[in-house]
């Protein structure tokens, strides 16, 4: 918010999609906001698109396009004239794994939809001085990736030009930059946290 404090509002955007704005209003009544971070993620599915249930397809569209658009509307209505920031958390795998669309087609399609949504929102919100960008972290061997074997982690570290994997600290540094005032002319952009791996 505009006090400089980071406030966390964990929302179940799939099950609470119908009243997302009301939920945010109840959590943050009568407050103006500087920025929103949307770090949504759903379980990765390996089925071909034609075998995925329609309800699961809809969940992906909610997380990667519908929810960001609605969050942007909510932020636009609560920003002061100085503008604001909107930041999405993506994944470097979409760019660096060209066969991802064949192994995890829904995940790859969702991340591409997120990228296009960010570009469109950046254009529309520019007049309000609200920037919209994406940070694409590399693999972080914790959280949903905690089950990766030590041998695989070591192999990935050796393959990386910096000889290490992405960390939570790397993500936080990028997030704070994009939320800061010095990034006010950067919008519609993507940054890949990959240690120079291409």
URHUWO-V634732 format. One record per backbone hydrogen bond with DSSP energy under -0.5 kcal/mol. NH is the residue of the N-H (numbers start at 1). CO is the residue of the C=O. E is the energy in kcal/mol with one decimal. If there is no record, write none. Layout:
BEGIN
nh=NH co=CO e=E
nh=NH co=CO e=E
END
This chain:
BEGIN
nh=2 co=32 e=-1.2
nh=4 co=1 e=-1.5
nh=7 co=5 e=-0.6
nh=13 co=11 e=-1.4
nh=16 co=12 e=-3.2
nh=19 co=16 e=-1.2
nh=20 co=17 e=-1.0
nh=23 co=19 e=-2.4
nh=24 co=20 e=-2.3
nh=25 co=21 e=-2.6
nh=26 co=22 e=-2.1
nh=27 co=23 e=-1.9
nh=28 co=24 e=-2.5
nh=31 co=28 e=-0.9
nh=33 co=78 e=-1.8
nh=36 co=85 e=-1.8
nh=38 co=36 e=-0.5
nh=38 co=87 e=-2.9
nh=39 co=37 e=-0.7
nh=51 co=48 e=-1.9
nh=52 co=49 e=-1.4
nh=56 co=53 e=-0.5
nh=57 co=53 e=-1.9
nh=58 co=54 e=-2.5
nh=59 co=55 e=-1.7
nh=60 co=56 e=-1.7
nh=61 co=57 e=-2.0
nh=62 co=58 e=-2.3
nh=63 co=59 e=-2.3
nh=64 co=60 e=-2.1
nh=65 co=61 e=-1.7
nh=66 co=61 e=-2.3
nh=67 co=62 e=-3.3
nh=69 co=65 e=-2.2
nh=70 co=66 e=-2.4
nh=71 co=67 e=-2.9
nh=72 co=68 e=-2.2
nh=73 co=69 e=-2.1
nh=74 co=70 e=-2.2
nh=75 co=71 e=-2.7
nh=76 co=72 e=-2.8
nh=77 co=73 e=-1.7
nh=78 co=74 e=-0.5
nh=78 co=75 e=-1.3
nh=79 co=75 e=-1.0
nh=80 co=83 e=-0.5
nh=83 co=80 e=-2.3
nh=84 co=129 e=-1.8
nh=85 co=34 e=-3.3
nh=86 co=131 e=-2.4
nh=87 co=36 e=-2.9
nh=88 co=133 e=-2.6
nh=89 co=38 e=-2.2
nh=90 co=88 e=-0.6
nh=90 co=135 e=-2.8
nh=92 co=137 e=-2.1
nh=94 co=91 e=-1.0
nh=95 co=92 e=-0.9
nh=96 co=92 e=-2.3
nh=97 co=93 e=-1.8
nh=98 co=96 e=-0.5
nh=100 co=97 e=-2.3
nh=102 co=99 e=-1.2
nh=103 co=99 e=-1.5
nh=104 co=100 e=-3.4
nh=108 co=104 e=-2.4
nh=109 co=105 e=-2.5
nh=110 co=106 e=-2.6
nh=111 co=107 e=-2.3
nh=112 co=108 e=-1.9
nh=113 co=109 e=-2.3
nh=114 co=110 e=-2.2
nh=115 co=111 e=-1.9
nh=116 co=112 e=-2.1
nh=117 co=113 e=-2.4
nh=118 co=114 e=-2.3
nh=119 co=115 e=-1.9
nh=120 co=116 e=-2.1
nh=121 co=117 e=-2.7
nh=122 co=118 e=-2.5
nh=123 co=119 e=-1.5
nh=124 co=120 e=-1.9
nh=125 co=121 e=-2.6
nh=126 co=122 e=-0.8
nh=128 co=125 e=-1.1
nh=129 co=126 e=-2.0
nh=130 co=125 e=-1.9
nh=131 co=84 e=-2.2
nh=131 co=129 e=-0.6
nh=133 co=86 e=-2.0
nh=134 co=189 e=-2.4
nh=135 co=88 e=-2.6
nh=136 co=134 e=-0.5
nh=136 co=191 e=-3.4
nh=137 co=135 e=-0.7
nh=138 co=193 e=-1.0
nh=141 co=139 e=-0.5
nh=142 co=140 e=-2.6
nh=145 co=142 e=-1.9
nh=146 co=143 e=-1.8
nh=148 co=145 e=-1.7
nh=153 co=149 e=-2.3
nh=154 co=150 e=-2.5
nh=155 co=151 e=-2.2
nh=156 co=152 e=-2.5
nh=157 co=153 e=-2.2
nh=158 co=154 e=-2.4
nh=159 co=155 e=-1.9
nh=160 co=156 e=-1.0
nh=163 co=160 e=-2.0
nh=166 co=139 e=-0.8
nh=171 co=167 e=-1.7
nh=172 co=168 e=-2.7
nh=173 co=169 e=-2.4
nh=174 co=170 e=-1.7
nh=175 co=171 e=-2.7
nh=176 co=172 e=-2.7
nh=177 co=173 e=-1.7
nh=178 co=174 e=-2.4
nh=179 co=175 e=-1.9
nh=180 co=176 e=-1.0
nh=180 co=177 e=-0.8
nh=183 co=180 e=-1.2
nh=184 co=181 e=-1.5
nh=186 co=183 e=-1.9
nh=187 co=185 e=-0.6
nh=188 co=132 e=-3.7
nh=191 co=134 e=-2.0
nh=193 co=136 e=-2.7
nh=193 co=191 e=-0.5
nh=194 co=192 e=-1.3
nh=197 co=194 e=-1.1
END
